[in-house]
């Protein structure tokens, strides 16, 4: 194994998992990371068989994440893991992340960051105390077209922003498939495992994060409606919200998992005084620009002169070749890795390196969930200031 590579451990991500394989492939894409250990399942036998399938020696495959952190901490610095990726149901995020930070281990976490806002704030405090790096995989911010969109808005191409629409419809939970077993709907629709929100925590947080990332503005208050359309489901499967941002932008967010026929149709549109821009996740290479005094423009993402430095840093393929889901995940891992390596070498990470969702985004994501639940379910006074 290369001595300059980062050594990665995993919690979750076994052969029976949904998102773990994507994390592994994305992490290894740059050849800057080696997977060296893991507890890949709550079932020790699945953890062992998965670790062997990933070509790890038996002594680096653990039956529990507690055992992993205890034994890895005893290894020489050149052998033990540098960071851990945690890809588990939400209620298993906080404890392994805190155990890692307490032992000087950097963290990559799937979103939402924790089960509750209280847990998120504790992680934030520990990150600040230790100076360690925590990355959150809000993957859609990793697409080059989104980075180009963010950069063009920041330089004022659209003028003062007025209106934003962000929509994330899925249809896979239009029936109670969680009762059938054999799928990952079970924990996502169980408040004891997912937390207070279902659809809004799962995909609504992606839509919210994308809106703040692209616009450069923060939500300060919202008015929400949450709905459970499927009878008997104990958690929301659909939600909408009006959003007010700190720069005067007004947004409309919609997230649904009962939109029959939709897969992952995330899209975002932003309008300012001078023009508009939009992006569709299922057609990710194209950024559409709209103007009142000239024809519509379509920017085809790739290695070409149309892109600024911010987007070009994250482009992996020649123009005309799709920059997809794996590449977006890999951009988060690459930027996280380069940040950790720079800090390890006593260097200041560049702005491009630091361009990944961090612990602050994680806390704001949990605040978003709390505020949506408060407005959508619990309060007759619909407009809610951002909960902190």
C-alpha positions in Angstrom: 0.0 0.0 0.0 1.3 3.5 -0.9 2.7 5.2 2.1 1.3 8.6 1.0 -2.3 7.3 0.7 -5.0 7.8 3.3 -6.1 4.6 5.0 -9.8 4.2 5.2 -12.0 2.3 7.5 -15.8 1.7 7.1 -18.8 1.3 9.4 -21.5 -0.3 7.4 -21.3 -0.8 3.7 -21.4 -4.6 3.7 -22.5 -6.9 0.8 -26.1 -6.5 1.9 -26.0 -2.6 2.0 -27.4 -0.1 -0.4 -25.0 2.9 -0.6 -21.7 1.3 0.7 -20.5 0.1 -2.7 -20.9 3.6 -4.1 -18.8 5.1 -1.3 -16.1 2.5 -1.8 -15.8 3.0 -5.5 -15.9 6.8 -5.3 -13.3 6.8 -2.5 -10.9 4.7 -4.5 -11.4 6.5 -7.8 -8.4 8.9 -7.4 -6.0 6.1 -6.1 -5.3 8.3 -3.0 -7.1 6.0 -0.6 -6.7 2.4 0.6 -9.5 0.5 2.4 -7.7 -1.1 5.3 -10.4 -2.2 7.8 -14.1 -2.1 8.6 -17.1 -3.3 10.5 -19.3 -3.8 7.6 -22.5 -5.0 9.2 -24.3 -5.4 12.5 -24.2 -9.1 11.7 -20.6 -10.3 12.4 -20.9 -13.0 9.8 -21.9 -10.6 7.1 -19.1 -8.2 8.2 -16.5 -11.0 7.9 -17.7 -12.2 4.5 -17.9 -8.7 3.2 -14.4 -7.8 4.4 -13.0 -10.9 2.8 -14.8 -10.0 -0.5 -13.0 -6.6 -0.2 -9.7 -8.4 0.1 -9.0 -7.5 3.7 -7.2 -9.8 6.2 -9.4 -11.3 8.9 -7.6 -9.3 11.6 -8.8 -6.0 10.1 -12.4 -7.1 9.8 -14.3 -6.4 13.0 -17.5 -7.8 14.5 -18.5 -4.3 16.0 -17.4 -0.8 15.4 -16.5 -0.5 19.1 -14.0 -3.3 18.6 -12.7 -1.7 15.5 -11.9 1.7 17.1 -10.4 0.1 20.2 -8.1 -2.2 18.2 -7.2 0.2 15.5 -6.1 2.8 18.1 -3.5 0.3 19.3 -1.9 -0.1 15.9 1.2 1.9 14.8 0.4 5.3 13.2 1.5 4.1 9.8 -0.9 1.1 9.9 -4.1 2.3 11.5 -6.9 4.0 9.6 -6.6 7.8 9.0 -10.4 8.2 8.5 -13.6 6.3 8.7 -16.6 6.3 6.4 -19.9 5.8 8.2 -22.7 4.5 6.0 -25.4 3.2 8.3 -29.0 4.1 9.2 -29.2 7.5 10.9 -29.4 6.3 14.5 -26.0 4.7 14.1 -24.2 7.8 12.9 -23.4 9.7 16.0 -21.7 7.1 18.3 -19.1 5.8 15.7 -18.4 9.4 14.5 -17.8 10.6 18.0 -15.6 7.5 18.8 -13.5 8.3 15.7 -13.1 12.0 16.5 -12.1 11.1 20.1 -9.3 8.9 18.7 -8.0 11.4 16.2 -9.6 9.9 13.2 -11.2 12.0 10.5 -14.8 11.2 9.4 -16.9 10.9 6.3 -20.6 10.7 7.1 -23.6 9.9 5.0 -26.4 12.5 5.4 -28.4 13.5 7.4 -25.4 13.8 9.8 -27.1 12.5 12.9 -30.4 11.3 14.4 -31.1 14.6 16.2 -30.0 18.2 16.2 -28.5 17.8 19.7 -26.2 15.0 18.4 -25.2 17.2 15.5 -24.2 20.1 17.8 -22.1 17.7 19.9 -20.2 16.5 16.8 -19.7 20.1 15.7 -18.2 20.9 19.1 -15.9 17.9 18.9 -14.7 18.8 15.4 -13.9 22.3 16.5 -12.0 21.0 19.6 -9.9 18.5 17.7 -9.3 20.3 14.4 -10.2 17.1 12.6 -12.0 17.0 9.3 -15.6 15.8 8.9 -17.1 15.6 5.4 -20.8 15.0 4.7 -21.9 13.3 1.5 -24.4 15.7 0.0 -23.5 14.3 -3.3 -25.3 16.6 -5.6 -23.0 19.5 -4.7 -20.2 17.4 -6.3 -21.5 17.7 -9.9 -19.3 20.0 -12.0 -22.4 21.7 -13.6 -23.6 22.6 -10.1 -20.2 24.1 -9.2 -20.3 26.1 -12.4 -23.8 27.3 -11.5 -22.6 28.3 -8.1 -19.6 30.2 -9.5 -21.7 32.1 -12.1 -24.3 33.2 -9.5 -21.5 34.3 -7.1 -19.9 36.5 -9.8 -23.2 38.2 -10.4 -24.3 36.7 -13.8 -27.9 36.7 -12.7 -27.8 39.9 -10.8 -29.7 40.1 -7.5 -31.4 36.8 -6.9 -35.2 36.8 -6.6 -36.7 33.3 -6.8 -35.4 29.7 -6.5 -37.3 26.4 -7.1 -35.8 23.1 -6.0 -37.7 19.8 -6.5 -36.8 16.2 -5.7 -39.6 13.8 -6.6 -39.3 10.0 -6.2 -42.0 7.3 -6.5 -40.5 4.3 -4.8 -42.5 4.6 -1.6 -45.9 5.1 -3.2 -46.9 1.8 -1.5 -45.8 0.4 1.9 -43.0 -1.7 0.5 -41.3 -1.4 3.9 -43.6 -4.2 5.0 -42.3 -6.6 2.4 -38.7 -6.7 3.7 -35.7 -7.2 1.6 -35.3 -3.5 0.9 -33.9 -0.4 2.6 -37.3 1.2 3.0 -37.7 -0.3 6.5 -35.4 1.9 8.4 -36.1 5.0 6.3 -39.7 4.9 7.3 -39.1 4.0 10.9 -38.8 7.1 13.2 -36.8 5.1 15.7 -34.1 4.7 13.1 -34.5 7.6 10.7 -35.3 10.4 13.2 -38.2 12.8 13.1 -38.5 13.0 9.3 -38.8 10.5 6.6 -38.9 11.9 3.1 -37.7 15.4 4.3 -34.8 13.9 6.1 -33.9 11.5 3.3 -34.1 13.6 0.2 -35.5 16.9 1.3 -32.2 17.7 3.0 -30.5 17.2 -0.4 -32.8 19.7 -2.0 -32.3 22.2 0.9 -28.5 21.8 0.8 -28.4 22.3 -3.0 -30.4 25.5 -2.7 -28.0 27.0 -0.1 -24.9 25.8 -1.9 -25.9 27.1 -5.3 -27.3 30.4 -4.2 -24.7 31.3 -1.5 -27.6 32.3 0.8 -28.9 30.7 4.0 -32.5 29.9 4.9 -33.7 32.1 7.8 -37.3 31.1 8.0 -39.7 28.7 6.3 -43.4 27.7 6.1 -43.9 24.0 5.5 -46.5 21.3 4.9 -45.6 17.7 5.6 -47.9 14.8 4.5 -48.1 11.1 5.0 -50.1 10.0 1.9 -49.7 6.2 2.3 -52.1 4.9 5.0 -50.4 3.4 8.1 -46.9 4.9 7.4 -45.7 6.5 10.7 -43.6 9.2 9.0 -43.8 11.8 6.2 -43.5 10.7 2.6 -44.0 14.1 1.0 -43.2 17.7 1.9 -43.2 21.2 0.5 -42.0 24.5 1.9 -41.7 28.2 1.2 -38.2 29.4 2.1 -36.9 32.9 2.9 -33.1 33.4 2.6 -30.8 35.9 4.3 -30.0 37.7 1.0 -33.6 38.3 0.1 -34.0 35.3 -2.1 -37.3 33.4 -1.9 -37.6 29.7 -2.5 -40.0 26.9 -3.1 -38.9 23.4 -2.1 -40.8 20.2 -2.9 -39.7 16.6 -2.0 -41.8 13.5 -2.5 -41.4 9.8 -2.4 -44.9 9.0 -3.6 -44.6 10.6 -7.0 -45.3 7.5 -9.1 -43.0 7.1 -12.1 -40.2 9.3 -10.8 -36.8 8.0 -9.9 -34.4 10.7 -8.8 -35.7 13.7 -10.7 -33.9 16.4 -8.7 -33.8 19.8 -10.4 -33.1 23.4 -9.4 -34.0 26.7 -11.1 -32.7 30.1 -9.9 -33.9 33.5 -11.3 -32.3 36.9 -10.7 -32.8 40.4 -12.1 -30.7 39.6 -15.2 -31.5 36.0 -16.1 -32.1 32.5 -14.9 -30.3 29.2 -14.6 -31.4 25.6 -14.2 -30.0 22.1 -13.8 -31.5 18.6 -13.9 -29.8 15.7 -12.1 -31.0 13.1 -14.5 -29.4 15.1 -17.4 -26.3 16.2 -15.4 -24.0 17.5 -18.0 -26.0 20.5 -19.0 -26.5 23.9 -17.4 -29.2 25.9 -19.0 -29.0 29.7 -19.0 -32.0 32.0 -19.8 -32.0 35.6 -20.7 -34.5 38.3 -21.6 -32.5 39.9 -24.4 -30.7 37.0 -26.1 -31.3 33.3 -26.9 -31.1 30.5 -24.3 -27.6 29.1 -23.7 -26.8 25.5 -22.9 -23.4 24.8 -21.3 -22.1 21.3 -21.9 -19.8 20.4 -19.0 -16.5 18.9 -19.9 -12.9 19.8 -20.3 -13.5 23.0 -22.3 -13.0 26.7 -22.2 -16.6 27.5 -21.1 -16.0 26.5 -17.5 -14.4 28.5 -14.7 -11.6 27.1 -12.5 -14.1 26.1 -9.8 -15.9 23.7 -12.0 -12.8 22.6 -14.0 -11.1 21.4 -10.8 -13.9 18.8 -10.5 -14.2 17.7 -14.1 -13.0 14.2 -14.8 -14.1 13.4 -18.4 -13.8 15.0 -21.9 -16.7 17.1 -23.1 -19.7 15.0 -24.1 -19.0 12.3 -21.6 -21.5 12.3 -18.6 -20.2 13.4 -15.3 -22.4 11.3 -13.1 -23.2 10.1 -9.6 -20.0 8.2 -9.0 -17.9 11.2 -10.1 -19.8 13.6 -7.9 -19.3 11.3 -4.9 -15.6 11.0 -5.9 -15.2 14.8 -6.0 -16.3 15.0 -2.3 -13.9 12.2 -1.4 -11.1 13.8 -3.4 -11.5 17.2 -1.9 -11.8 15.8 1.6 -8.6 13.7 1.0 -6.6 16.6 -0.3 -7.7 18.7 2.7 -6.6 16.0 5.1 -3.3 15.5 3.3 -2.6 19.3 3.3 -3.2 19.5 7.0 -1.1 16.5 7.7 1.8 18.2 5.8 1.3 21.4 7.7 -0.1 23.2 4.7 -3.2 25.4 4.3 -5.8 23.7 2.1 -6.9 25.7 -0.9 -10.5 26.9 -1.5 -11.0 24.1 -4.1 -9.8 21.5 -1.6 -12.2 22.8 1.0 -15.1 22.6 -1.3 -17.1 19.8 0.3 -20.0 19.7 2.8 -18.7 19.8 6.3 -19.9 19.6 9.9 -21.6 23.1 9.7 -23.7 21.9 6.8 -24.5 18.8 8.9 -25.8 20.9 11.8 -27.8 23.1 9.4 -29.3 20.0 7.8 -30.6 18.9 11.2 -31.9 22.4 11.8 -33.7 22.2 8.5 -35.3 18.9 9.6 -36.3 20.3 13.0 -37.8 23.5 11.5 -39.7 21.6 8.8 -41.2 19.2 11.4 -42.1 22.1 13.7 -43.8 24.0 10.9 -45.2 21.1 9.0 -46.7 19.1 11.9 -46.6 20.7 15.2 -47.5 24.4 15.1 -50.5 26.4 14.0 -48.2 29.4 13.4 -46.8 28.2 10.1 -43.9 30.5 9.6 -40.9 29.3 11.7 -37.6 31.1 12.2 -34.7 28.8 11.7 -34.2 26.6 14.8 -30.8 26.8 16.4 
